[in-house]
Amino acid sequence: MCVWAQDATMFGGKVGITHGAKIVTLIERALKARVPCVGMIDSEGIRVEDMITTPTNYSYDRIMGMQTMASGVIPQISLIMGPCKGAAAISAQLSDFVFMVRNSSYMCVSSPPEGVASEDMGGAPMHFKKTGCCDVLADSDEECIQKAKELLGFLPSNNNDTAPLVDNGDDVNREVPELLDIVPGDSKKPYRVQDVIIAIVDNGQFFETKGGWATNLVVGFARFGGKSVGIIANNPWIMGGCLDVDSADKLARFVRFCDAFNIPLVYLADTPAFLPGIEQERRGIIRHGAKTVFANSVATTSQIQVYLRKCYGGGNLGMPGNNLGGDFGILWPTAEVLLMHPEGAVSIIYRKEIAEADDPKKEYQQRVAQFKETGAVENVWEVMTGQDYIHPKDTRSKIIRTLRLLEGKRLETRWHKHDNMPL
């Protein structure tokens, strides 16, 4: 890989013409060699003395231009290990992943107002939990570097390469009976989806990204049978697993990265759809929700959907079925793939029978129970979405076999200059 680093002990690590030239040259070299590029940022910004009197061929605008050219070609990682201000903050966000260090790194476009600490303006915990600008939060510089190495182990060197296959000794046919204890049969009861992920992936090793932001959705990297995959999972522990504005952005961004580098995607679906409410509508849930549909639909990498429990309405758009690019749908016996939850469906389908019954409440409850019992047979959504029903304990082995089935997937898209994703 290619690595550049700023030295805060020399002029505060500020970037001048010479520094800019070195960074641009390094990114160009990484592109030619088709290897990942890592930047270690610890800088107070630009050297104004240089930039005022010299053309900007090698200032941050040139650096950012090269970063854009490298996007989707080679993995790019920014390690913010000190201050990151102004144009440097924008440059860091052009990377695929941003790492920050607790208590020592901060990132902001403008300097903090008088009386406001840098940590409050752009501290690592704030970006990790509030803005989503920080993908990984480390407790020290050493841990930051170690986590970056761990992430790179899941990634290919470039978009024509494949991630390294790792023989980690975990049995590909291993059953996971503990899933029955982790996931309640009642779709209204919460659980931490991270526990499901850790149980089914190789050796329980899961590298989560953006783990502090939009926690109702979990994304990250793991391996199945030694093969790297990207995992996207609804988290019923938070907001019941609803999709909202932030989780939609989180999903779309992760899908785009994995697709660019041909990393297969495994979706674990358990969501009641998009979060309703005035606040979400005013924040643009329509536009943000459209991002998930767009990202999933244009992705050409392998996409496997595992339906753990509920997946209602718009949830089928965010966790895509066959019509939106999904390749293979796997359903647990508890799966409910519906336009709406069973109670709502019964209220519409059998409204006449319920209204005319001697005991409408009892009739309604019986109809709901009957609907749930026969749903697997009569529900056309499940028939069209799922390719196989499995016992939960077989989830791991089924995913591995399906990944092997899809290894030769090739999908040619119609020529166009570029798409027009609803950003």
N, C-alpha and C positions, 0 to 999 in steps of 0.2 A: 504494500500500500504506500501512498504518499502522505506525509504528515508535515504540516507547518505549525509553528508555535510562536507566540508573542512573549517577549521578556519584559515584564512590568518593572524590572529594576533598571532598565535603560529607557530614559525619557518617558516613563510611565507606560511603555509598550505602545506608544502612539504610532500610527501608520503614516509614513511619509512616502515619497516617490519610490525610493529604493525598496522599501518593504512591500509596497504594492506590486512592484515588478516581480519580486521573488514569489509572492503568492500566486499571481497570474501565471507565471512560468510553471509553478508546481502543478496547478490545476490542469494546464495544457499537457504537462508530462503525464499526469494521471489519466487523462483522456486517451492519449496515444498508447499508453501501456494497458489501458482498460482495467485499472485497479482502483479500489476505494480511496477516497480522499478525506483526511481527517484534519480539522483545524482546531488548535488549542488557543482559546481567546482569553486574553488578560490585558485589556487595553483601555485607555481613557479616551480613545477616539483617533481623530486624524491630527497630523502635525500641520497646524494652520499655516505656519511659516512656509512650508513647501507648497501647499495647495493654492495659496493666494497667487503665487508668482509662476506656477508651472502648469501646463496643460494636464488634464485629468486622465490621460491614457492609462495610468497605473494607480489610480485612486480607487475608492470603493465602487464607483459606478462600473469601472472595467472589471473589477473582481466579481461583482454581482452578475455582470454579463456572462462571464465564464461559468459561474455557478449555474446559471440558467441553461447554458449550452450543455452542461454535464448532467443536468437533471434527467433521470430516467435512463441514463447510460451507465453511470457508475454510482455506487452508494456514496453519499456525502454525510458526514457527521460533524457537528460542531460541539466542542467541549468548552463550555463557558466556565472558566476557573478563576474569575475575578470580575472586574467591571466590563460591561459591554454596552457602549453608548452610541446613540445616533445612528449613522449609516451602518455601523458594525452590528447593531441589533437587527436591522433589516436583512443584512447579509447572513447572519446566523439562521434566520428563519427560512432562508432559501435552501438550507440543508434538509436532508430527509429526516434527521433526528437531532434534537438538541438536548444535551446533558448539562445540568447545572449542579453546583456544590452548595449545600446548606451553609449559611452564615458567612460565606465568602464571595459568592458570585451574585451579580444583579444585572438586569438588562432593561434598558429603557431608551426610548427615542429621544426624549428631552431630559435635561437635568432636573432633579427634584426641586420644587419650590422651596423657598426659605422656610425652615422649620419642619420640613418633611425629610425623614431619613431615606437613604437610598434603598434600604431593605424594604421599607413600606411602599416605595414607588415601583420597584421592580425586582424585589427579592425572589430567590429561588422558590421558596414555598408558595408565594403568591402566584407565580407563573405555573407552578405544578398543579395547583388546585383551582385557580380562578380563571386563568386565560387559556390554558392548554398550550402555551408556548414552550413549555418544558416537557420533554418526553420522559426523561429519567432524572430522578433526584438522588444525588449521592451525598454521603456525609463527609467525604474528604476527597482531596485530589487523587489520592491513590485508588480509592474506591471508584471514582469517576472513570479513570483509565481502565481499571479492571472490568467494569461494566461495559465499556465500549468494546473491549476485546471479546467479551461474551456475546454481545450483539452481533459483531462481525462474523462470529462463528456460525451464525444462522443464515448468513447472506452470501449470495454469489459475488464474484469479483466484478461482474458487469452484466449487462442485459442479454448477452449471448451465452453466458455461462450458467451453470447450475450450482446451487448451494452444495457444499461438500456432504457426502453421505457418511454418517458416523455410526460405526458399529459399537453400540453402547450396552449390548448384552441383555436388553429387555426383550422378553419373549413376545413375538408378534401375535401369538395366539393367547396371550394372557387374558383371563377373564377378570371382570371388575364387578364382583357382586356387591361391593360396598356402595355402589351407586344407588341401590334401592334404599339405603339408609340416608344418603345425602339429599336426594330429591324426594320431597313429599308427594304422595299421590294426589293430594288436593292441590289444584292449580292456583289456589288463592294463598297458599302458605309459602313464605319466602325461604330462600337458601342462598348461600354464596356460590356463584357459578365457578369461582376460582377453584373450589374444592372438587368440582366435576372435572375441570381441566387437568388439575394435578393428578387425579386418579387415572386418567386415560392416556396421558402422553408418556413418552419414553422417560422412565426413571423419575417421573414427577417434576421434570425440569421445564419451567414455563417462564419466559422472559416477557413480562408485561410492559407495555409502553403507554404513556399518558395515564398511568394508574391512579393519579389523584384528581383527574378532571373527567367530568361526565361519567361518573362511576356506575351509572345504570347500564353502561355498556363496557365490556372488557375486550381489549385487543392485545395481541402480542404474538410471540413466536415460540414454537415448540417443535418436537420431532415425533413422527410416527414411523416405526420401523427404520429409524436412522435418517429419515427424510425430513427436511425442514418444511414447515407449513406455517401459514398465518392463521390465527384463530380469532374469530369474531363471535362474541357470546353475549346475549342479554343477561343482565344480572338482576334476578327478582328480589334480591336483598335490598336494592335501592329503587324506590319508585315503582316497585312491582315489575321492573324490567321494561317500563315504557321507553319509547324512543322520543327524544326531544330535540330542540335546536342544536345543542352542543354535541349530543351523542350522534346525531346525523352527520355533523361535520367530522367527528372522530372516525366514524365508520367509513365515510367516503374517502378521506385522506389515506386511511390504512389500506383500503382496497386498491386505490390507485398505485400506491407503492408496490404492493405485492404483485399486482398485474404487470407493472413495468419490468420487474425482475423475475417473472415467471415462477413465483412462489405460490403453490396451491393454497386455496382458502378453505377452511373448515368452519362452517357456521353452526353454532349451538343456539337453537331458537326456543325462546320461552318468553313471549311478549304479548301484552294485550293491545298492541298497536301504538300509534303516536299519542303523546300526551295531549289531552284536550284542555282548553282554557284560553281566556282572553290574553294573558301574558304571552303564551306561546304563539298565538296568532299575530300579536303585535310585533313579536321578535322575528316573524317570517318563517314559521314552521313549514309553510307551503314550499317556499324556495329551498329551505334547507333539506326538507324531506325529499324534494326532487333530486338533490345531489346524490342521495343514497341510491335511488332508482337508476340514475344515469351511470354512476360509478359501477354498480353491479352489472348493468346491462352491457356496457362496453368492454368489460373485463373478458379477456380471452384465456386466462389461466384456469386451471381446474377449480371447480366450485362444488363443494359437498355440503349439503344441509342435513343436520341432525335435529329433528323436532322432538324435544324432550317432553314438553307439555303444550301449553297454549301457543297459538300463533294466529291472531285474529286480524281481520281487516288490513289496515296499512302495515301491520307487522309482516305480512307476506310480501310487501314491497321492499322493506328494509332487509329482510332475511330471505333472499330471492328464491323463488321456485323455478320450475322449468321454463316458464315464459319470460323470465328476466335474466337468463344466463345460467341458472343453476343446472348442474350436470347430473346430480344423483341425490334424491331425497330419501333419507332414512328416518323411519318413524318408530318411536317407542309406543307401547300399548296405551300410554297416558296421553299421547298426542291429540290435540284438538286443533286441526287446521280448518278454520272457519271464517266466514265473512264477519261474524260477530260471536260473542260468547254465547253458550247454549241457552242461558236464561233469556237473553234478548231475542234469539232466533225463535224460541218457542213462543214468546209473546206475540210475534208477528205471524208465524205460520199457523198457529192454533188459536188465534185470538177469538174466532167465532165459537169454537168448541168450549173454550174456557169461559167465555161470557155466558153461554147457555147452560153450563153445568150447575147442578144443585149446590155444589160447594166449589166455587171457582178457585180458591186457594189450593185445595186438595188436588183438583184437576190439573192445575198449573204444575204443582210439584211432581205429579205422576208423569206428566208430559215431558218435563225436564229430565227425569230419570230415564224415561224410555228413549229420549233423544240421545242421551249420552251413551246408552247401551248399544244402540244401533248405528251410532254415528260412523263407526269405522266401515260399515257396510254401505250405508246410504249416502254418505257425505262425498259428493263429487269432487270437492276441493282436495280431500285426502287422496282420492283415487288418482287424480291428475298430478298431484304433487309428489307422492311417495312412490319409490320404486321397490321398497322392501320394508316390512315390519320386522323388528328384531327384539330380542330380550335385552334389557339395558346392560346386562353383564357382558354382552357380546359387542358393545359399542366400539371398543378399541380395535378389535380384530376386524370388524366390518369396515371401519374407516381405512385401515391399512390395505385391505384387499381392494377397496374402491380406488384408493390412490394409485395402486399398481395398475388397475384397469384403465385409468385416465392418463397414464404416463405419456402415451403417444398422441394426446389431444393436440390437434392443430386446427386453428380457426382463422381463416382469411377474412379480413374486413374490407368493405368497399373503400376505394380510394377517396380521400378528402384531405384538404390541407391540414386541418385539425378540427376537433370537435368543439362544440360550444356549450360546455358544461354550465349549468345554472349556478354561478358562484355567489 
